[in-house]
Amino acid sequence: MRLSAPLAYRLGVGSRALAAIIGGYLLAAASGALLALLLPRVLGTGRADAVIGATLASFAIYAGAVIWVFAARSAARAWLGLLLPAAGMAAIVYLLYRNVP
């Protein structure tokens, strides 16, 4: 008796794993960069404190992204749900970074 899963299922799980690793990293990096730029402006903290706080928050964001990828209805939604916000945050980071004193 053969107990292996169908190929489509295995490819879906593999795609979600890649989304969790790559997409989660991109989301965490973009959100960390955005927080590092916004925290001094919003809270008035120093740059070093903002970078430390943003880095700590990015670990939680990455863990949440990994959990969310496997809770999404499909692998395509998982990819879109990570890449679209990451791209939006990266665009905002680019615009803010151009104006940093």
Backbone as a chain_set.jsonl record, in Angstrom:
{"seq": "MRLSAPLAYRLGVGSRALAAIIGGYLLAAASGALLALLLPRVLGTGRADAVIGATLASFAIYAGAVIWVFAARSAARAWLGLLLPAAGMAAIVYLLYRNVP", "coords": {"N": [[0.839, -1.178, 0.0], [0.578, 2.198, -0.875], [1.409, 5.281, 0.543], [1.926, 7.922, -0.133], [1.536, 11.434, -0.676], [-0.461, 13.251, -3.107], [1.056, 14.798, -6.013], [0.363, 17.502, -6.494], [-0.442, 18.4, -3.985], [1.962, 18.164, -2.548], [3.55, 19.983, -3.954], [2.174, 22.33, -3.359], [2.582, 22.538, -0.585], [5.343, 22.798, -0.598], [5.576, 25.225, -1.978], [4.346, 26.925, -0.147], [6.162, 26.688, 1.949], [8.418, 27.889, 0.807], [7.33, 30.431, 0.462], [6.988, 31.125, 3.127], [9.646, 31.221, 4.001], [11.091, 32.933, 2.14], [9.258, 35.033, 1.407], [8.381, 35.745, 3.976], [10.786, 36.666, 5.069], [11.263, 38.897, 3.397], [9.037, 40.487, 4.042], [9.489, 40.91, 6.8], [11.953, 42.249, 6.702], [11.294, 44.569, 5.243], [9.343, 45.703, 6.915], [10.849, 46.068, 9.221], [12.742, 47.952, 8.336], [11.007, 50.06, 7.727], [9.872, 50.609, 10.25], [12.209, 51.38, 11.594], [12.73, 53.779, 10.383], [10.404, 55.239, 10.946], [9.941, 55.275, 13.75], [11.748, 57.153, 15.118], [10.645, 59.531, 14.178], [7.958, 59.47, 14.96], [7.819, 58.702, 17.716], [9.926, 60.059, 18.77], [12.282, 58.865, 19.551], [15.771, 57.924, 19.837], [17.982, 57.193, 17.055], [19.407, 54.786, 17.295], [17.957, 53.397, 19.27], [15.567, 53.149, 17.878], [16.299, 51.455, 15.772], [16.984, 49.121, 17.157], [14.515, 48.501, 18.379], [12.949, 48.161, 16.05], [14.217, 45.977, 14.903], [13.753, 43.986, 16.818], [10.954, 43.872, 16.648], [10.707, 42.956, 14.041], [11.385, 40.265, 14.196], [9.152, 39.142, 15.462], [7.245, 39.756, 13.529], [8.151, 38.212, 11.396], [7.771, 35.615, 12.451], [4.981, 35.641, 12.724], [4.297, 35.879, 10.026], [5.159, 33.43, 8.986], [3.418, 31.669, 10.3], [1.001, 32.627, 9.275], [1.209, 32.049, 6.545], [0.802, 29.286, 6.358], [-1.772, 29.182, 7.197], [-3.262, 30.385, 5.286], [-5.663, 30.238, 2.574], [-4.778, 29.326, 0.078], [-1.711, 28.655, -1.705], [-1.106, 30.676, -3.475], [-2.499, 32.889, -2.43], [-1.074, 33.12, -0.089], [1.478, 33.865, -1.012], [0.82, 36.334, -2.29], [-0.249, 37.71, -0.118], [1.989, 38.206, 1.386], [3.915, 39.379, -0.324], [2.732, 41.683, -1.502], [2.17, 43.556, 0.714], [4.841, 43.792, 1.561], [6.086, 44.936, -0.665], [4.708, 47.373, -0.756], [5.508, 48.51, 1.704], [8.252, 48.659, 1.225], [8.307, 50.554, -0.812], [7.394, 52.806, 0.58], [9.479, 53.037, 2.415], [11.556, 53.654, 0.681], [10.712, 56.188, -0.23], [10.703, 57.64, 2.187], [13.376, 57.343, 2.97], [14.754, 58.831, 1.144], [14.357, 61.365, 2.108], [15.578, 61.583, 4.572], [17.28, 63.327, 7.087]], "CA": [[0.0, 0.0, 0.0], [1.359, 3.425, -1.023], [0.813, 6.336, 1.365], [2.454, 9.245, -0.467], [0.538, 12.445, -1.028], [-0.425, 13.624, -4.527], [2.082, 15.767, -6.385], [-0.155, 18.861, -6.335], [-0.402, 18.72, -2.559], [3.357, 18.354, -2.159], [4.008, 21.251, -4.533], [1.544, 23.397, -2.582], [3.289, 22.654, 0.686], [6.662, 23.344, -0.916], [5.412, 26.638, -2.298], [4.091, 27.635, 1.112], [7.418, 26.737, 2.7], [9.227, 28.947, 0.191], [6.7, 31.705, 0.793], [7.286, 31.425, 4.527], [11.061, 31.563, 4.141], [11.488, 34.093, 1.33], [8.296, 36.121, 1.584], [8.432, 36.184, 5.371], [11.988, 37.477, 5.238], [11.067, 40.188, 2.734], [8.089, 41.26, 4.845], [10.147, 41.314, 8.041], [12.976, 43.241, 6.392], [10.638, 45.822, 4.864], [8.701, 46.293, 8.091], [11.915, 46.528, 10.107], [13.277, 49.199, 7.791], [9.988, 51.097, 7.879], [9.812, 50.981, 11.662], [13.439, 52.088, 11.958], [12.615, 55.159, 9.9], [9.244, 55.931, 11.504], [9.964, 55.422, 15.21], [12.289, 58.438, 15.586], [9.749, 60.629, 13.796], [6.685, 59.381, 15.68], [8.009, 58.648, 19.165], [11.017, 60.924, 19.182], [13.389, 58.093, 20.1], [17.019, 58.027, 19.104], [18.072, 56.272, 15.925], [19.858, 53.463, 17.748], [16.811, 52.755, 19.922], [14.595, 52.813, 16.843], [16.783, 50.288, 15.036], [16.857, 47.955, 18.046], [13.089, 48.194, 18.474], [12.48, 47.653, 14.758], [14.77, 44.632, 14.725], [12.994, 43.084, 17.69], [9.608, 43.716, 16.083], [10.76, 42.184, 12.804], [11.374, 38.839, 14.537], [7.754, 38.781, 15.695], [6.557, 39.838, 12.241], [8.551, 37.027, 10.625], [7.079, 34.453, 13.018], [3.579, 35.756, 12.332], [4.185, 35.617, 8.589], [5.286, 31.987, 8.788], [2.156, 31.062, 10.739], [-0.065, 33.046, 8.372], [1.357, 31.364, 5.26], [0.195, 27.971, 6.415], [-3.191, 29.339, 7.491], [-3.923, 30.953, 4.104], [-6.452, 29.26, 1.819], [-4.001, 28.746, -1.02], [-0.325, 29.121, -1.767], [-1.1, 31.954, -4.192], [-2.882, 33.918, -1.457], [0.032, 33.266, 0.849], [2.497, 34.681, -1.673], [0.314, 37.701, -2.468], [-0.422, 38.321, 1.194], [3.293, 38.626, 1.896], [4.67, 40.222, -1.254], [2.105, 42.999, -1.705], [2.518, 44.478, 1.809], [6.292, 44.027, 1.579], [6.382, 45.896, -1.727], [4.199, 48.676, -0.324], [6.394, 49.048, 2.74], [9.531, 48.995, 0.6], [8.114, 51.824, -1.525], [7.345, 53.861, 1.587], [10.849, 53.172, 2.931], [12.323, 54.375, -0.335], [10.322, 57.603, -0.213], [11.169, 58.236, 3.447], [14.829, 57.334, 3.035], [15.236, 59.944, 0.307], [14.195, 62.619, 2.831], [16.169, 61.51, 5.904], [18.341, 64.343, 7.216]], "C": [[0.889, 1.247, 0.0], [0.662, 4.555, -0.285], [1.319, 7.729, 1.021], [1.326, 10.171, -0.916], [0.629, 12.748, -2.524], [0.598, 14.732, -4.786], [1.61, 17.204, -6.169], [-0.114, 19.306, -4.882], [1.029, 18.999, -2.111], [3.918, 19.643, -2.725], [3.409, 22.446, -3.785], [2.237, 23.621, -1.251], [4.683, 23.232, 0.464], [6.605, 24.819, -1.244], [5.141, 27.465, -1.047], [5.354, 27.737, 1.956], [8.34, 27.808, 2.129], [8.65, 30.328, 0.477], [7.01, 32.1, 2.224], [8.728, 31.886, 4.683], [11.384, 32.867, 3.421], [10.552, 35.275, 1.559], [8.272, 36.65, 3.003], [9.644, 37.05, 5.651], [11.811, 38.857, 4.608], [10.109, 41.081, 3.521], [8.735, 41.766, 6.128], [11.205, 42.381, 7.787], [12.354, 44.592, 6.043], [9.989, 46.493, 6.071], [9.742, 46.781, 9.094], [12.514, 47.84, 9.64], [12.284, 50.349, 7.962], [9.88, 51.561, 9.327], [11.045, 51.765, 12.102], [13.41, 53.534, 11.485], [11.482, 55.932, 10.571], [9.337, 56.182, 13.007], [10.611, 56.717, 15.689], [11.365, 59.616, 15.281], [8.484, 60.646, 14.65], [6.89, 59.48, 17.189], [9.12, 59.554, 19.668], [12.179, 60.169, 19.819], [14.652, 58.341, 19.29], [17.061, 56.997, 17.99], [18.479, 54.874, 16.363], [18.716, 52.709, 18.428], [15.758, 52.334, 18.901], [15.023, 51.569, 16.071], [16.662, 49.028, 15.884], [15.395, 47.547, 18.166], [12.529, 47.621, 17.185], [12.989, 46.241, 14.502], [14.032, 43.62, 15.584], [11.589, 42.835, 17.143], [9.631, 42.864, 14.82], [10.807, 40.683, 13.068], [9.945, 38.355, 14.765], [6.958, 38.798, 14.39], [6.892, 38.628, 11.381], [7.835, 35.779, 11.138], [5.594, 34.477, 12.655], [3.359, 35.469, 10.857], [4.268, 34.124, 8.301], [3.996, 31.279, 9.192], [1.043, 31.383, 9.752], [0.005, 32.311, 7.037], [0.662, 30.011, 5.277], [-1.277, 28.02, 6.823], [-3.962, 29.889, 6.292], [-4.635, 29.853, 3.327], [-5.672, 28.588, 0.712], [-2.583, 29.313, -0.975], [-0.248, 30.471, -2.485], [-1.495, 33.101, -3.261], [-1.774, 34.164, -0.444], [1.124, 34.145, 0.242], [2.038, 36.133, -1.813], [0.18, 38.43, -1.14], [0.882, 38.748, 1.839], [3.968, 39.634, 0.979], [4.051, 41.599, -1.476], [2.375, 43.96, -0.539], [4.014, 44.778, 1.869], [6.683, 45.043, 0.514], [5.887, 47.294, -1.358], [5.08, 49.319, 0.736], [7.746, 49.443, 2.167], [9.434, 50.309, -0.17], [8.072, 52.993, -0.546], [8.729, 54.101, 2.172], [11.693, 53.959, 1.949], [11.996, 55.865, -0.313], [10.797, 58.31, 1.049], [12.685, 58.352, 3.488], [15.433, 58.451, 2.198], [15.223, 61.257, 1.078], [14.77, 62.602, 4.228], [17.29, 62.528, 6.004], [19.696, 63.733, 7.508]], "O": [[1.837, 1.34, 0.78], [-0.537, 4.769, -0.463], [1.153, 8.645, 1.826], [0.31, 9.735, -1.458], [1.672, 12.53, -3.141], [0.951, 15.497, -3.888], [2.386, 18.041, -5.707], [0.21, 20.456, -4.586], [1.28, 19.957, -1.379], [4.685, 20.331, -2.051], [4.08, 23.462, -3.605], [2.452, 24.76, -0.838], [5.148, 24.06, 1.247], [7.481, 25.584, -0.839], [5.65, 28.577, -0.908], [5.591, 28.756, 2.604], [8.972, 28.551, 2.88], [9.392, 31.283, 0.708], [7.266, 33.269, 2.51], [9.002, 32.836, 5.415], [11.896, 33.804, 4.034], [10.998, 36.381, 1.868], [8.156, 37.856, 3.22], [9.557, 38.044, 6.373], [12.167, 39.869, 5.212], [10.338, 42.283, 3.654], [8.549, 42.924, 6.502], [11.338, 43.319, 8.573], [12.83, 45.635, 6.492], [10.076, 47.711, 6.23], [9.536, 47.803, 9.748], [12.767, 48.736, 10.444], [12.67, 51.469, 8.298], [9.805, 52.759, 9.599], [10.939, 52.704, 12.89], [13.998, 54.412, 12.117], [11.583, 57.146, 10.748], [8.856, 57.209, 13.487], [10.072, 57.345, 16.601], [11.313, 60.584, 16.04], [7.995, 61.713, 15.021], [6.21, 60.256, 17.861], [9.236, 59.786, 20.871], [12.976, 60.761, 20.547], [14.603, 58.898, 18.193], [16.278, 56.048, 17.978], [17.952, 53.884, 15.854], [18.529, 51.516, 18.188], [15.131, 51.284, 19.045], [14.189, 50.722, 15.751], [16.274, 47.977, 15.375], [15.074, 46.363, 18.065], [11.721, 46.693, 17.218], [12.272, 45.408, 13.947], [13.721, 42.52, 15.127], [11.098, 41.707, 17.175], [8.681, 42.128, 14.553], [10.319, 39.901, 12.251], [9.575, 37.273, 14.307], [6.094, 37.948, 14.177], [6.017, 38.079, 10.711], [7.347, 34.974, 10.345], [5.019, 33.442, 12.318], [2.345, 34.882, 10.481], [3.527, 33.611, 7.463], [3.538, 30.379, 8.488], [0.231, 30.517, 9.425], [-1.031, 31.983, 6.458], [0.004, 29.637, 4.306], [-1.956, 26.994, 6.795], [-5.193, 29.861, 6.288], [-4.263, 28.682, 3.408], [-5.879, 27.407, 0.433], [-2.306, 30.306, -0.303], [0.581, 31.312, -2.14], [-0.886, 34.17, -3.303], [-1.569, 35.293, 0.001], [1.634, 35.055, 0.896], [2.786, 37.056, -1.489], [0.462, 39.625, -1.048], [0.877, 39.574, 2.751], [4.527, 40.628, 1.444], [4.776, 42.583, -1.622], [2.779, 45.096, -0.788], [4.409, 45.898, 2.192], [7.517, 45.914, 0.762], [6.569, 48.285, -1.619], [5.365, 50.516, 0.681], [8.325, 50.45, 2.575], [10.384, 51.093, -0.177], [8.648, 54.049, -0.811], [9.113, 55.248, 2.402], [12.461, 54.835, 2.347], [12.895, 56.705, -0.37], [11.244, 59.455, 0.988], [13.222, 59.343, 3.983], [16.508, 58.958, 2.517], [15.983, 62.17, 0.755], [14.491, 63.509, 5.012], [18.151, 62.6, 5.127], [20.682, 64.457, 7.643]]}, "num_chains": 1, "name": "protein.A"}
